[in-house]
Amino acid sequence: MLKELFGGKKAQIVYTNETIDILRLIRSENVGPRTFTGLIKLFGTARAAIDNIEDFSVRGGRTKPIKVFSENDAKKELSRLEQNGAGLITYKSPEYSKLLLEIPDFPPVLSYKGNINLLTNRKSIAIVGARNASANSRAFAAKIAKELIEQNYIVISGLARGVDTEVHQVNTAQTIAVIAGGIDHIYPPENANLYKQIIENGLVIAELPVGSKPLGQHFPQRNRLISGLSLGAIIIEASLKSGSLITARTALEQNREVFAVPGFPLDPRCQGTNKLIKEGAHVVESVDDVISNLPRYETIAQAFDDSASNSFRVLRLNNPQDQITNFMRKQVLELLSASPIDIDFLIKETNLSVQIIYTIILELELAGKAIKAPGNKVYLIDFS
């Protein structure tokens, strides 16, 4: 996907046209990770999708076509990354994590600073927990991270205060920090020195464009990457409304193992982890509790390969716009509501083909009227 040309002291990254097309597609209006995958399934390439999404958005109900991210804007973003000492990879890059590619809403592009080869490591564990963690929990987080690293695991966390900080600073050469804003925004500010150490030795990655500030809604989005990059997620202290519980939930949705450290019942910071244990999470008292309950990567690699190939199985119509009628669109719209509906139900009720149903849903997504939800579901967000 990219070539490094060494001229002088610094390596210059030269991006392919395909990389620029992928960046343009995911940065276009109303195109998120799930919509991106649907478009690739339908059209085969990012370039072909770009050529069609404006028409699709109008067919989905927009009065004006959506805004397509221009080639010039894509090149500006890549230039800003270079100015910040960062690079960009796509889901088609050899460096892209196979573990991450397996999740249904994987990010088509990632910006990074540091050792990108850490992303291909097949023995990765997420460790997250409370920002205001107790001294005991911070010490335990450092201990479990150190022992996992000694067993050749990469530890992944979110560069937050508390548990995350303890995890990263054990060995910055064996850690990946996943941040919620752009690659150039360090949050929290007090971890600026740790951030610098990680990019010198380990890896920092971000899904959002360079320049993006880390807002509240970005953290759940970030958390799915932390769990998606990992064979399992260890939760150390989490309140009932903690972001760490979001990581646990996304781990479960991604068929990852979930581990929780038990805590004192009267400490609010432990109520979330104790709840996870009641619901079936593995209890963690030592590193052996983690390693003995992790799946071997080798035993699930084939499943990942099958999943990846199925994810991009092209459901292409010969001329989708010509085959789909307004009556078909009306059939689908009448069945949709604000509550998520299984796509298989739409297929059964309308008696339309899989290809036609998915194409109509893509039109609605691009028009900003519908969103795909986990579990092969879809719901309306605009009833106009």
C-alpha positions in Angstrom: 0.0 0.0 0.0 2.9 2.3 0.6 6.6 2.6 -0.2 9.3 4.2 1.9 11.8 6.1 -0.2 15.0 6.8 1.7 16.4 10.1 0.6 18.6 11.7 3.2 17.9 11.1 6.8 14.1 10.9 6.7 11.9 8.3 5.0 9.3 9.7 2.7 6.1 7.7 2.4 4.6 7.5 -1.1 1.0 6.5 -1.1 -0.7 4.5 -3.9 -3.8 5.7 -5.8 -5.8 2.9 -4.1 -4.8 4.2 -0.7 -6.0 7.7 -1.7 -9.3 6.3 -2.9 -9.9 4.4 0.3 -9.1 7.5 2.3 -11.5 9.6 0.1 -14.3 7.0 0.5 -14.2 6.7 4.3 -13.9 10.5 4.7 -16.9 11.2 2.5 -20.2 12.4 4.0 -22.3 9.7 5.7 -19.8 7.0 5.1 -18.8 5.1 8.3 -16.9 1.8 8.7 -20.0 -0.4 8.2 -21.2 1.6 5.2 -17.7 1.5 3.7 -17.7 -2.3 3.9 -21.1 -2.5 2.3 -19.9 -0.2 -0.6 -16.8 -2.4 -1.2 -19.0 -5.5 -1.2 -21.3 -3.9 -3.8 -18.8 -2.1 -6.0 -15.6 -4.1 -5.5 -13.2 -1.0 -5.2 -13.2 2.3 -3.4 -12.9 4.1 -6.8 -16.0 2.5 -8.2 -17.9 3.3 -5.0 -16.8 7.0 -5.1 -18.2 7.2 -8.6 -21.6 6.0 -7.4 -22.2 7.3 -3.9 -23.6 10.7 -4.9 -26.3 9.0 -7.1 -27.0 6.5 -4.3 -27.5 9.2 -1.7 -30.2 10.9 -4.0 -31.9 7.6 -4.6 -32.0 7.2 -0.8 -34.0 10.4 -0.4 -31.5 13.3 -0.3 -32.4 16.4 -2.2 -28.8 17.2 -2.9 -26.0 14.6 -3.3 -23.6 14.0 -0.4 -20.2 15.6 -0.4 -17.5 13.3 -1.6 -14.0 13.9 0.0 -11.9 15.2 -2.8 -8.5 13.9 -4.0 -7.0 17.3 -3.1 -8.4 17.0 0.5 -7.0 13.5 0.8 -3.6 14.6 -0.3 -3.8 17.5 2.2 -4.6 15.1 5.0 -1.6 12.9 4.0 0.6 15.9 3.9 -0.5 17.0 7.4 0.3 13.5 8.7 3.8 13.7 7.2 4.2 17.1 8.8 3.3 15.5 12.2 5.8 12.7 11.7 2.9 10.2 11.2 1.8 7.7 8.5 -1.3 6.1 7.3 -2.2 2.5 6.5 -5.4 1.0 5.1 -7.2 -2.3 5.7 -5.4 -3.7 2.7 -2.0 -2.9 4.0 0.1 -5.9 5.0 0.8 -4.2 8.3 -2.9 -4.1 9.2 -4.0 -6.3 12.1 -5.8 -9.5 11.1 -7.5 -9.5 14.5 -8.9 -6.0 13.8 -9.9 -6.8 10.3 -12.2 -9.5 11.7 -14.5 -7.1 13.5 -17.6 -6.0 11.6 -16.9 -2.2 11.9 -13.1 -2.2 11.4 -11.6 1.2 10.5 -10.6 1.3 6.8 -7.7 3.6 7.6 -5.5 4.2 10.6 -2.9 6.9 11.2 0.1 6.0 13.3 3.3 7.0 14.9 6.0 4.5 15.9 6.6 0.9 15.1 3.8 -0.1 12.8 5.0 -3.7 12.9 3.6 -4.1 16.4 0.1 -4.0 14.8 0.7 -7.4 13.1 1.5 -9.1 16.5 -0.8 -12.0 17.0 -0.4 -12.1 20.8 -2.1 -8.9 22.0 -4.0 -8.2 25.2 -6.1 -5.2 26.1 -5.8 -3.9 29.7 -8.1 -1.0 30.7 -9.6 0.4 33.9 -10.5 3.4 36.0 -8.9 6.7 35.5 -9.1 7.4 39.2 -7.8 3.9 40.0 -6.7 2.9 43.5 -3.0 2.5 44.3 -3.5 -1.3 44.6 -5.2 -1.5 41.1 -2.5 0.6 39.5 0.1 -1.7 41.0 -1.8 -4.8 39.8 -2.1 -3.4 36.3 1.6 -2.8 36.1 2.3 -6.3 37.5 0.0 -8.1 35.0 1.2 -6.0 32.1 4.9 -6.8 33.0 4.2 -10.6 33.3 2.2 -10.7 30.0 5.1 -8.8 28.2 7.5 -11.4 29.6 5.4 -14.0 27.9 5.8 -12.1 24.6 2.4 -10.4 24.6 1.8 -6.9 23.4 -0.3 -4.9 25.8 -2.9 -2.5 24.4 -4.6 0.4 26.2 -6.0 3.9 25.7 -3.4 6.3 27.1 -5.8 7.5 29.7 -5.0 8.4 33.3 -4.8 5.6 35.9 -4.8 2.0 34.8 -4.0 2.8 31.1 -0.9 4.9 32.1 0.4 2.1 34.3 0.0 -0.4 31.5 1.8 1.6 28.9 4.8 2.7 30.9 5.8 -0.9 31.9 7.6 -1.3 28.6 6.9 1.3 25.9 8.5 -0.9 23.2 5.8 -3.6 23.8 2.7 -1.5 23.9 0.1 0.0 21.6 -1.8 3.2 22.6 -5.1 3.7 20.9 -6.2 7.3 21.1 -9.6 8.9 20.7 -8.7 12.0 18.7 -6.4 12.6 15.8 -2.8 11.3 16.0 -1.6 14.8 16.8 -3.8 15.3 19.9 -2.4 14.0 23.1 -5.0 13.4 25.8 -4.7 13.7 28.7 -2.0 16.5 28.4 -0.1 15.1 31.4 0.7 12.0 29.3 2.7 14.0 26.7 6.0 12.5 27.8 4.6 9.0 27.9 3.2 9.6 24.4 6.6 10.6 23.2 8.2 7.5 24.7 5.7 5.3 23.1 6.1 6.7 19.6 9.9 6.4 20.0 9.7 2.7 21.0 6.1 1.3 20.6 3.1 2.4 18.6 0.3 5.0 18.8 -2.7 4.7 16.4 -5.8 6.8 15.7 -8.8 6.3 13.6 -9.9 9.9 13.3 -8.3 12.4 10.9 -5.2 14.4 12.0 -6.4 17.5 13.7 -9.5 15.9 15.3 -10.0 16.8 19.0 -10.9 13.9 21.3 -14.6 14.5 22.1 -16.8 12.4 24.4 -18.5 10.5 21.6 -15.1 9.4 20.2 -14.1 7.3 23.2 -16.6 4.4 22.7 -15.5 4.4 19.1 -11.9 4.2 20.2 -12.7 1.4 22.7 -13.9 -1.0 20.0 -10.4 -0.8 18.5 -8.7 -1.6 21.8 -10.7 -4.8 22.1 -10.7 -5.5 18.4 -6.9 -5.5 18.3 -6.8 -8.1 21.2 -7.3 -11.7 21.9 -9.0 -10.7 25.2 -9.6 -7.7 27.4 -8.7 -7.4 31.1 -10.8 -4.9 33.1 -9.2 -3.5 36.3 -11.6 -1.4 38.3 -14.6 0.0 36.5 -17.7 1.7 37.8 -21.1 0.8 36.4 -21.0 3.7 34.0 -17.3 3.3 33.1 -15.9 3.5 29.6 -14.0 0.3 30.5 -17.4 -1.5 30.5 -17.9 -0.3 27.0 -14.6 -2.0 26.1 -15.9 -5.2 27.8 -19.1 -5.0 25.8 -17.4 -4.5 22.5 -15.0 -7.4 23.3 -18.0 -9.7 23.8 -19.6 -8.5 20.6 -16.3 -9.3 18.8 -16.1 -12.8 20.4 -13.1 -11.9 22.5 -12.4 -13.2 26.0 -13.3 -10.9 28.8 -11.4 -10.9 32.1 -12.1 -8.9 35.3 -10.2 -8.3 38.5 -12.5 -8.6 41.5 -12.7 -5.7 43.9 -14.1 -4.6 47.3 -17.9 -4.6 47.1 -18.4 -1.2 48.7 -16.0 0.6 46.3 -18.0 2.1 43.4 -14.9 1.7 41.2 -15.3 -2.1 41.5 -19.0 -2.5 40.9 -18.6 -2.8 37.2 -15.9 -5.4 37.3 -17.7 -7.4 39.9 -20.8 -7.3 37.7 -18.8 -8.6 34.8 -17.7 -11.6 36.9 -21.3 -12.3 37.9 -22.1 -12.3 34.2 -19.4 -14.8 33.3 -16.2 -12.9 32.9 -13.0 -14.8 33.8 -11.7 -13.9 37.3 -8.2 -12.6 37.2 -5.9 -13.0 40.2 -2.7 -13.8 38.4 -1.3 -13.8 34.9 -2.0 -17.6 34.6 -5.7 -16.8 34.9 -5.4 -14.9 31.7 -3.1 -17.0 29.6 -4.8 -20.3 30.4 -8.1 -18.9 29.2 -6.9 -17.2 26.0 -7.5 -18.9 22.6 -4.4 -19.8 20.7 -4.1 -17.5 17.7 -3.3 -20.5 15.5 -6.6 -22.2 16.3 -8.7 -19.2 15.2 -6.5 -18.0 12.3 -8.5 -19.9 9.8 -11.8 -18.5 11.1 -10.3 -15.0 10.7 -9.3 -15.8 7.1 -12.8 -17.1 6.3 -14.4 -14.1 8.0 -12.2 -11.7 6.1 -13.0 -13.3 2.8 -16.7 -13.4 3.5 -16.6 -9.8 4.6 -15.6 -8.8 1.1 -17.7 -11.2 -0.9 -19.0 -8.9 -3.6 -22.8 -8.9 -3.7 -22.8 -7.1 -7.0 -25.9 -6.4 -9.2 -25.3 -6.0 -12.9 -27.0 -2.6 -12.9 -28.3 -2.1 -9.4 -29.9 1.3 -10.1 -31.9 -0.1 -13.0 -33.1 -3.2 -11.2 -34.3 -1.5 -8.1 -37.7 0.2 -8.3 -39.3 2.9 -6.1 -41.9 0.3 -5.1 -39.1 -1.9 -3.7 -37.7 1.1 -1.8 -41.2 1.8 -0.4 -41.5 -1.9 0.7 -38.3 -1.6 2.7 -39.1 1.8 4.2 -42.5 0.7 5.4 -40.9 -2.0 7.5 -38.2 0.2 9.0 -38.5 2.1 12.2 -36.5 3.7 15.0 -36.0 0.3 16.5 -33.3 -2.0 15.0 -34.8 -4.6 12.6 -33.0 -7.7 11.5 -32.0 -7.5 7.8 -32.9 -11.1 7.3 -36.5 -10.2 8.4 -36.6 -7.5 5.6 -35.5 -10.1 3.1 -38.2 -12.5 4.2 -41.0 -10.0 4.4 -40.3 -8.3 1.1 -39.2 -11.4 -0.8 -36.5 -9.3 -2.4 -33.0 -10.6 -3.0 -30.1 -10.1 -0.6 -28.4 -7.8 -3.1 -31.4 -5.6 -3.6 -32.0 -5.2 0.2 -28.4 -4.4 0.9 -28.3 -1.9 -1.9 -31.5 -0.1 -0.7 -30.0 0.0 2.8 -26.8 1.5 1.4 -28.9 4.2 -0.4 -30.6 5.0 2.9 -27.3 5.2 4.8 -25.7 7.5 2.3 -28.8 9.7 2.4 -28.4 9.9 6.2 -31.7 8.2 6.9 -30.6 4.8 8.2 -27.8 3.3 10.3 -26.7 -0.3 10.5 -26.5 -1.7 14.0 -24.6 -4.7 15.4 -26.1 -8.1 14.8 -27.0 -7.5 11.1 -29.7 -5.0 12.0 -30.8 -1.6 10.6 -32.9 1.3 11.9 -34.1 4.7 10.7 -32.8 8.0 12.0 -34.6 10.3 9.6 -38.3 9.9 8.9 -38.7 12.8 6.5 
